[in-house]
Amino acid sequence: MDENPIFFDFSKLKPSGFHYVAVDFSLPYSLHVSEDSYDVDVSVGKNQLRVQLFLENRWRNQNRRTDFPLVVGERIERFADVDGAYRYTTIKVFIPVRSERSGVPQDIEATWKKVSQDRYWYRDLAIQATNRLLEIYRFCAKEPHIKALTGRELKFDFRFVLLFNQNHSDATSSNFTVKISPTTYWGDMYPSFQNVPNVVEEDLRNRLKSHFQVPLAENLILNAYEHIAQGNYRLAIIETETAFEAAVHEFLQSFYIQDPNMLSEIERLNRDSFTNVVKSRKLRPAFNGKKFTDNVPEFESWRKKVMELRNQLVHGKKEVVTKQEAIDAINTIEQVLSFLLARAITKPYQFLEVSS
């Protein structure tokens, strides 16, 4: 980001009479839209809050624009610049802050102190609003490289601004005084490195020398954790259930690899539903004799917290799920895979945890 203050036509901000917190940052790619302003409704507790997003496309190294190898005349080949190497989009998210005492102007320093204490809450709210815009833009524009923000990109590298309205809250216009928080960049940080343990590195080397392929189920489970981190809770639940089914089938295929009759039986059971497979008496020897059927706690937890929820999403009966529902789903599958297949439970970033 550049070091200049926010220059902006404040008359675009609605409604009038509010203070605003602005979170300003850059995307790692460009959004190709002509309109610069978008209203986005976000959930704050049980309420909906409307925030405004203002977009601006910029060139890197503007003075050398004609030297860019992907430029054709005045246009850049959009599909070839998916990483924002030449052009990128900046976003300013304006979040309204109501005056606490109607009709009485607040003290700017007191207001600045209050919002500054919550700067990371405002940042996360800005990410939530931006991700909603990005998800819908990705769908409408059919640009698959558009990825949601995880928050890691903006841990430090964002500008935090208070637009303090000198007019009282019931005024029909605004008169802003701007206060900007100093921005800390990753370049100023000196991270401490912590490598994975030697046993993990040795495992990596050995697997690279073999014909090992990462099981589909393991990739899907890691995807699900990342979906939760990015706020894509629906995808997290769908990939979690898919991971469970893939893990069971991979396990059974390996267990019965020398028994074509049992492989045919698995295929027959699966034609009707995956549930028939995990409930089957014939397949219990593969699960070390464990039952996975009605009234078994692990089965009931899976059915309620994962399978039924996934089916509601896929069949159009449910459109929104919460972060807690997604976390419960993946925790349930971790426990079920441990119970049924004796699989070790995944602990994301377990080797990079910094001890206090």
C-alpha positions in Angstrom: 0.0 0.0 0.0 1.1 3.6 -0.6 1.9 5.8 2.3 -0.5 8.6 1.4 -3.6 9.3 3.6 -7.0 8.2 2.4 -8.2 10.6 -0.3 -11.9 9.9 -0.8 -15.2 11.6 -1.7 -16.8 11.3 1.7 -20.1 12.4 0.3 -20.5 8.8 -1.0 -20.8 7.5 2.6 -24.4 6.8 3.7 -26.0 7.2 6.1 -25.0 10.7 7.1 -24.5 11.6 10.8 -22.3 8.6 11.6 -18.7 8.2 12.5 -16.9 5.6 10.3 -14.1 3.2 10.8 -12.2 2.4 7.6 -10.1 -0.6 7.0 -7.9 -0.2 3.9 -5.8 -2.9 2.3 -4.8 -4.5 -1.1 -5.9 -7.7 -2.7 -3.4 -10.1 -4.3 -5.2 -9.9 -7.6 -7.5 -7.5 -9.5 -11.3 -7.4 -9.6 -12.4 -6.3 -13.1 -15.4 -4.1 -12.3 -16.3 -0.6 -13.4 -18.4 0.3 -10.3 -16.3 1.4 -7.3 -18.9 1.1 -4.5 -20.8 -1.9 -3.1 -23.1 -2.3 -0.1 -22.6 -5.5 1.8 -24.7 -6.8 4.7 -22.7 -8.7 7.4 -23.9 -10.5 10.5 -22.9 -8.9 13.9 -24.3 -11.2 16.5 -28.0 -11.5 15.7 -28.1 -8.3 13.8 -27.3 -7.2 10.2 -24.9 -4.3 9.6 -24.5 -2.7 6.2 -21.0 -1.7 5.3 -19.7 0.0 2.2 -16.8 -1.3 0.1 -15.0 1.0 -2.3 -12.7 -0.6 -4.9 -9.8 1.0 -6.8 -7.7 -0.8 -9.5 -4.0 0.1 -9.5 -0.9 -0.6 -11.6 2.3 -1.7 -10.0 5.2 0.6 -11.1 2.8 2.9 -13.0 5.7 4.8 -14.6 6.9 1.5 -16.3 3.5 0.4 -17.4 4.5 0.3 -21.1 7.3 -2.1 -20.3 4.9 -4.8 -18.9 5.2 -7.9 -21.1 1.5 -8.8 -20.8 0.2 -5.4 -22.0 -1.5 -5.2 -25.3 -2.0 -1.6 -26.1 -3.7 -0.2 -23.0 -5.1 -3.5 -21.9 -3.6 -6.3 -19.9 -4.4 -10.0 -20.5 -6.5 -10.5 -17.4 -6.4 -14.3 -17.2 -2.6 -14.2 -17.4 -2.2 -11.9 -14.4 -4.1 -13.9 -11.8 -1.5 -13.1 -9.1 -1.7 -9.4 -9.4 1.8 -9.1 -10.7 0.9 -6.0 -12.8 -2.5 -4.8 -11.7 -4.3 -5.2 -8.4 -7.3 -3.9 -6.4 -7.3 -1.9 -3.2 -10.4 -2.1 -1.0 -11.6 0.4 1.6 -14.2 -1.0 3.9 -16.3 1.7 5.7 -18.0 0.5 8.9 -20.6 2.9 10.4 -20.2 3.7 14.1 -23.1 5.4 15.8 -22.7 8.2 18.2 -23.4 7.0 21.8 -25.3 10.1 22.8 -27.8 11.3 20.2 -27.5 15.0 19.3 -24.2 15.4 21.3 -20.9 15.3 19.5 -18.4 12.9 21.0 -14.8 13.6 21.9 -12.6 12.5 19.1 -9.7 11.3 21.3 -12.1 9.2 23.4 -13.7 7.7 20.3 -10.3 7.0 18.7 -9.2 5.2 21.9 -12.3 3.1 21.9 -12.2 2.0 18.3 -8.5 1.5 18.4 -8.9 -1.1 21.2 -11.2 -3.0 18.8 -9.1 -2.5 15.6 -8.7 -6.3 15.0 -12.5 -6.8 15.5 -13.0 -4.2 12.8 -10.4 -5.8 10.6 -12.2 -9.2 10.9 -15.5 -7.6 10.1 -13.9 -6.0 7.0 -12.6 -9.4 6.0 -16.1 -10.9 6.5 -17.6 -8.3 4.2 -14.8 -8.5 1.6 -15.1 -12.3 1.5 -18.8 -12.1 0.7 -18.0 -9.7 -2.1 -15.2 -12.0 -3.4 -17.3 -15.2 -3.3 -20.2 -13.6 -5.2 -17.8 -11.9 -7.7 -16.0 -15.2 -8.3 -19.3 -16.9 -9.0 -20.7 -14.1 -11.3 -17.4 -13.4 -13.1 -16.5 -17.1 -13.3 -12.9 -16.3 -12.2 -11.7 -19.4 -10.2 -8.4 -17.9 -9.1 -10.3 -15.5 -6.8 -9.7 -16.8 -3.3 -11.2 -15.7 0.0 -9.0 -13.8 2.5 -8.0 -15.9 5.5 -6.9 -13.0 7.7 -3.3 -14.0 7.7 -2.6 -11.6 4.8 -3.9 -8.7 6.9 -2.5 -9.6 10.3 -0.5 -6.4 10.2 -0.5 -5.0 6.7 -3.7 -2.9 6.7 -4.5 0.8 7.3 -6.9 1.6 10.2 -8.7 4.9 10.0 -11.3 6.8 12.0 -13.6 9.2 10.2 -14.8 11.3 13.1 -18.0 13.2 12.3 -17.9 16.6 13.8 -21.7 17.0 13.2 -24.1 15.5 15.7 -25.7 12.2 14.9 -29.1 13.5 13.7 -27.5 15.9 11.2 -28.3 15.5 7.5 -24.7 15.9 6.5 -21.2 14.9 7.7 -18.1 16.8 8.5 -15.2 14.4 9.0 -11.9 14.7 10.8 -9.6 11.8 10.0 -7.2 9.9 12.3 -5.0 7.2 10.9 -3.2 4.5 12.8 0.4 3.8 11.8 0.6 0.7 9.7 3.0 -2.1 10.5 4.3 -4.1 7.5 5.5 -7.7 7.5 8.8 -6.3 6.1 9.4 -4.7 9.5 9.0 -8.0 11.4 11.7 -10.5 12.2 9.9 -13.9 12.6 11.4 -16.7 14.6 11.6 -19.9 12.6 10.5 -23.2 13.9 11.1 -26.2 11.7 9.0 -29.3 11.8 10.7 -32.1 13.9 13.4 -34.3 12.3 11.1 -37.3 12.2 8.6 -35.4 10.1 11.3 -34.3 7.7 12.6 -37.8 7.4 9.1 -39.1 6.7 8.8 -36.5 4.0 12.1 -37.6 2.4 11.2 -41.3 2.5 7.7 -40.7 1.0 9.2 -38.6 -1.8 11.4 -41.5 -2.8 8.5 -43.9 -2.9 5.3 -44.1 -5.0 3.3 -42.7 -2.2 0.2 -40.7 -3.1 -1.5 -38.5 -0.5 -4.9 -40.2 0.1 -7.8 -38.1 -1.2 -9.5 -38.2 2.2 -6.5 -36.6 3.8 -6.4 -33.8 1.2 -10.1 -33.2 1.7 -9.8 -33.0 5.5 -7.0 -30.4 5.2 -9.1 -28.5 2.8 -12.0 -28.5 5.3 -9.8 -26.9 8.0 -8.7 -24.2 5.5 -12.3 -23.6 4.5 -13.1 -22.9 8.2 -10.2 -20.5 8.5 -11.4 -18.7 5.4 -15.1 -18.6 6.5 -16.3 -21.0 3.8 -18.4 -23.0 6.3 -20.6 -24.7 3.7 -17.6 -26.0 1.8 -16.0 -27.2 5.0 -19.0 -29.4 5.9 -19.4 -30.8 2.3 -15.7 -31.7 2.1 -15.7 -33.1 5.6 -18.4 -35.6 4.7 -16.8 -36.4 1.4 -13.5 -37.0 3.2 -15.3 -39.5 5.5 -16.8 -41.4 2.7 -13.5 -41.4 0.8 -11.5 -42.6 3.8 -13.9 -45.5 4.4 -13.9 -46.6 0.8 -10.1 -46.3 0.6 -9.8 -48.4 3.8 -12.2 -51.1 2.6 -10.6 -51.3 -0.8 -7.2 -51.9 0.8 -8.6 -54.4 3.4 -10.4 -56.5 0.9 -7.9 -56.1 -2.0 -7.5 -59.9 -2.3 -11.2 -60.6 -2.0 -13.1 -59.7 -5.2 -16.4 -61.0 -3.8 -16.3 -58.6 -0.9 -15.3 -55.7 -3.3 -18.4 -56.5 -5.3 -20.5 -56.6 -2.2 -19.2 -53.1 -1.2 -20.1 -51.8 -4.6 -23.5 -53.3 -4.4 -24.2 -51.8 -1.0 -22.9 -48.4 -2.1 -25.4 -48.3 -5.0 -28.2 -47.6 -2.6 -26.4 -45.4 -0.1 -23.1 -45.0 1.7 -25.0 -45.6 5.0 -25.6 -49.2 3.9 -21.8 -49.7 3.6 -20.9 -48.5 7.1 -23.9 -50.3 8.7 -23.2 -53.6 7.0 -22.7 -56.6 9.3 -20.6 -58.3 6.6 -18.0 -55.5 6.7 -17.6 -55.3 10.5 -14.4 -57.5 10.4 -12.7 -54.7 8.5 -13.7 -52.3 11.4 -12.3 -54.7 14.0 -15.8 -55.9 14.8 -17.1 -52.4 15.7 -20.7 -51.5 15.1 -21.5 -48.3 13.3 -25.3 -48.2 13.2 -28.4 -46.8 14.9 -28.1 -46.0 18.6 -24.3 -46.2 18.5 -23.1 -42.7 19.8 -20.5 -42.2 17.1 -23.1 -43.1 14.4 -25.8 -40.8 15.8 -23.3 -37.9 16.1 -22.2 -38.4 12.5 -25.7 -38.6 11.2 -26.9 -35.5 13.1 -23.9 -33.2 12.9 -22.5 -34.1 9.5 -24.5 -36.3 7.1 -27.9 -34.6 7.6 -26.3 -31.2 7.5 -24.4 -31.9 4.4 -27.6 -33.3 2.7 -29.5 -30.2 3.6 -26.9 -28.1 2.0 -26.6 -30.2 -1.2 -30.3 -30.6 -1.6 -31.1 -26.9 -1.2 -32.9 -27.2 2.1 -30.3 -25.1 4.0 -28.2 -22.1 2.7 -26.4 -20.8 5.7 -24.3 -22.7 8.3 -22.4 -21.3 11.3 -18.7 -21.6 12.1 -19.6 -23.7 15.1 -21.5 -26.1 12.9 -18.5 -26.5 10.6 -16.2 -27.0 13.6 -18.5 -29.6 15.1 -18.7 -31.4 11.8 -15.0 -31.8 11.3 -14.4 -32.7 15.0 -17.1 -35.4 14.6 -15.5 -36.9 11.5 -12.1 -36.9 13.2 -13.6 -38.8 16.1 -15.5 -41.2 13.9 -12.4 -42.0 11.8 -10.4 -42.6 15.0 -13.2 -44.9 16.3 -13.9 -46.8 13.1 -10.5 -46.9 11.3 -8.1 -46.2 14.2 -6.8 -43.1 12.2 -4.8 -40.5 14.1 -6.7 -37.3 14.7 -5.4 -34.3 12.6 -3.9 -31.4 14.6 -3.5 -28.5 12.1 -0.1 -26.8 12.4 0.8 -29.0 15.4 4.5 -28.9 14.5 4.6 -25.2 14.3 3.0 -24.3 17.7 5.2 -21.8 19.6 5.6 -22.8 23.2 5.2 -20.0 25.7 
